[in-house]
Amino acid sequence: MASHSTFERSDQIVSASVRARAIALIVLIITFDQITKLYFHTQFSYLERVNVLPFFDWILTYNTGAAFSFLAGAGGWQRWFFIALAIGVSIWCLRWMKRESDSRVRLALTLIVGGAIGNVIDRIWLGKVIDFILIYWEPWNFYYPAFNLADSAITVGAAVMIWSAIFPRSQPGERK
């Protein structure tokens, strides 16, 4: 009986350690996201562009909608909708994270939460999201919509989530 109690305690310590690392990464994502957005918001004029590479510019732009400016011209209600949606998704991800044994899925959820909260801060503060990364290919006249570090965290998190679903880890004792 004593060893069972010890096992539970060590398991709880590991879980607390894993949660602490996840929270630290979420805070790091939000911090870097907000620092970069504050820099571009205060140092650039709206639509000012600075070329970095032949396919990459810094630019200051704002998005009142979601990905690819979805609902950007909806009249203002979308601000509160996207705030509520991001908070709801973040809570759902955090609850999932507590039960998830796959470290890749926990990483994906952590990235998604960090990015979602980073963009929620913008929506609460400004009513829109600050975007400052522009990727394009001039010979084909291809311009990807401007984005930010929070968007990148969400995208990488979604990619890791898809990867872990396509290539699940084997359970101990499972045959391939």
C-alpha positions as CSV (number, residue, x, y, z in Angstrom):
1,M,0.0,0.0,0.0
2,A,2.8,2.4,0.8
3,S,4.4,2.0,-2.6
4,H,1.1,2.8,-4.3
5,S,0.8,6.0,-2.3
6,T,4.4,6.9,-3.3
7,F,3.7,6.2,-7.0
8,E,0.6,8.5,-6.9
9,R,2.8,11.3,-5.3
10,S,5.5,11.0,-7.9
11,D,2.9,10.9,-10.7
12,Q,1.4,14.1,-9.3
13,I,4.8,15.8,-9.1
14,V,5.5,14.9,-12.7
15,S,2.1,16.2,-13.7
16,A,2.7,19.4,-11.8
17,S,6.1,19.7,-13.5
18,V,4.6,19.1,-17.0
19,R,1.8,21.7,-16.2
20,A,4.4,24.2,-15.0
21,R,6.4,23.9,-18.2
22,A,3.2,24.2,-20.3
23,I,2.2,27.4,-18.4
24,A,5.8,28.8,-18.7
25,L,5.7,28.2,-22.5
26,I,2.2,29.8,-22.7
27,V,3.5,32.9,-20.8
28,L,6.7,33.0,-23.1
29,I,4.6,32.9,-26.3
30,I,2.3,35.6,-25.0
31,T,5.2,37.8,-23.8
32,F,7.1,37.6,-27.1
33,D,3.9,38.1,-29.1
34,Q,2.9,41.2,-27.1
35,I,6.5,42.7,-27.1
36,T,6.7,42.3,-30.9
37,K,3.2,43.7,-31.5
38,L,3.9,46.6,-29.2
39,Y,7.1,47.4,-31.1
40,F,5.4,47.4,-34.5
41,H,2.3,49.3,-33.2
42,T,4.5,52.1,-31.8
43,Q,7.3,52.2,-34.3
44,F,5.6,51.7,-37.6
45,S,2.9,53.7,-39.4
46,Y,-0.2,51.8,-40.6
47,L,0.8,49.8,-43.8
48,E,4.5,50.9,-43.5
49,R,6.7,48.1,-45.0
50,V,10.3,47.3,-44.5
51,N,11.9,44.8,-46.8
52,V,13.9,42.1,-45.0
53,L,14.4,39.5,-47.7
54,P,13.2,39.2,-51.3
55,F,10.1,37.3,-50.0
56,F,9.7,38.7,-46.5
57,D,8.7,42.2,-45.2
58,W,7.8,43.7,-41.9
59,I,4.5,45.6,-42.1
60,L,2.0,47.1,-39.7
61,T,-1.5,46.1,-40.4
62,Y,-4.6,45.3,-38.3
63,N,-7.2,42.6,-38.6
64,T,-10.6,42.9,-37.0
65,G,-11.6,39.5,-38.3
66,A,-10.2,36.0,-37.9
67,A,-7.8,34.1,-40.1
68,F,-7.5,35.6,-43.6
69,S,-9.6,38.5,-42.3
70,F,-12.7,36.3,-42.0
71,L,-15.6,38.5,-40.8
72,A,-13.4,41.6,-40.8
73,G,-16.2,43.8,-42.1
74,A,-18.9,42.5,-39.9
75,G,-19.6,45.7,-38.0
76,G,-18.0,45.1,-34.7
77,W,-19.8,42.2,-33.1
78,Q,-17.1,39.9,-34.2
79,R,-14.7,41.4,-31.7
80,W,-16.6,40.0,-28.8
81,F,-17.4,36.8,-30.6
82,F,-13.7,36.1,-31.3
83,I,-12.8,37.0,-27.7
84,A,-15.4,34.6,-26.3
85,L,-14.4,31.9,-28.8
86,A,-10.7,32.1,-28.1
87,I,-11.3,32.1,-24.3
88,G,-13.6,29.1,-24.7
89,V,-11.2,27.2,-26.9
90,S,-8.3,28.0,-24.5
91,I,-10.2,26.7,-21.5
92,W,-11.2,23.6,-23.4
93,C,-7.5,23.1,-24.5
94,L,-6.2,23.5,-20.9
95,R,-8.7,21.0,-19.6
96,W,-7.7,18.5,-22.4
97,M,-4.0,19.1,-21.6
98,K,-4.6,17.9,-18.0
99,R,-5.8,14.5,-19.3
100,E,-3.5,14.1,-22.3
101,S,-0.6,11.6,-22.1
102,D,0.9,12.3,-25.5
103,S,3.5,15.0,-25.1
104,R,3.1,16.1,-28.7
105,V,-0.6,16.8,-28.2
106,R,0.2,18.7,-25.0
107,L,2.8,20.8,-26.9
108,A,0.2,21.5,-29.6
109,L,-2.4,22.5,-27.1
110,T,0.1,24.7,-25.3
111,L,1.0,26.5,-28.5
112,I,-2.7,27.0,-29.5
113,V,-3.5,28.5,-26.0
114,G,-0.5,30.8,-26.0
115,G,-1.4,32.1,-29.5
116,A,-5.1,32.4,-28.8
117,I,-4.5,34.4,-25.6
118,G,-2.0,36.6,-27.4
119,N,-4.6,37.6,-30.0
120,V,-7.3,38.0,-27.3
121,I,-5.2,40.6,-25.6
122,D,-5.1,42.6,-28.8
123,R,-8.8,42.3,-29.3
124,I,-9.5,43.5,-25.8
125,W,-6.9,46.3,-26.0
126,L,-7.4,47.6,-29.5
127,G,-10.5,45.8,-30.9
128,K,-8.3,44.3,-33.6
129,V,-5.2,42.1,-33.9
130,I,-1.8,43.5,-34.8
131,D,-0.2,41.7,-37.8
132,F,3.4,42.5,-38.9
133,I,4.9,39.6,-40.9
134,L,4.3,39.6,-44.6
135,I,5.4,36.6,-46.8
136,Y,5.1,36.9,-50.5
137,W,6.6,35.8,-53.9
138,E,6.7,38.8,-56.2
139,P,7.3,36.8,-59.5
140,W,3.9,35.1,-59.1
141,N,2.2,38.1,-57.4
142,F,1.5,35.8,-54.4
143,Y,1.0,37.5,-51.0
144,Y,0.2,35.5,-47.9
145,P,-2.0,37.5,-45.5
146,A,0.0,39.3,-42.9
147,F,0.3,37.5,-39.5
148,N,2.0,37.6,-36.1
149,L,3.8,35.4,-33.6
150,A,0.5,34.3,-32.0
151,D,-0.8,33.2,-35.4
152,S,2.4,31.3,-35.9
153,A,2.1,29.5,-32.5
154,I,-1.5,28.5,-33.4
155,T,-0.5,27.3,-36.8
156,V,2.5,25.3,-35.5
157,G,0.2,23.9,-32.7
158,A,-2.4,22.8,-35.3
159,A,0.3,21.2,-37.5
160,V,1.7,19.3,-34.5
161,M,-1.9,18.2,-33.6
162,I,-2.5,16.9,-37.1
163,W,0.9,15.2,-37.1
164,S,0.2,13.4,-33.9
165,A,-3.2,12.3,-35.2
166,I,-1.7,10.9,-38.4
167,F,1.3,9.3,-36.7
168,P,0.0,8.2,-33.2
169,R,2.5,6.9,-30.7
170,S,2.3,3.2,-29.9
171,Q,1.1,2.2,-26.5
172,P,3.5,0.2,-24.4
173,G,3.0,-3.5,-25.2
174,E,1.2,-2.8,-28.5
175,R,2.4,-4.6,-31.6
176,K,3.0,-2.9,-34.9
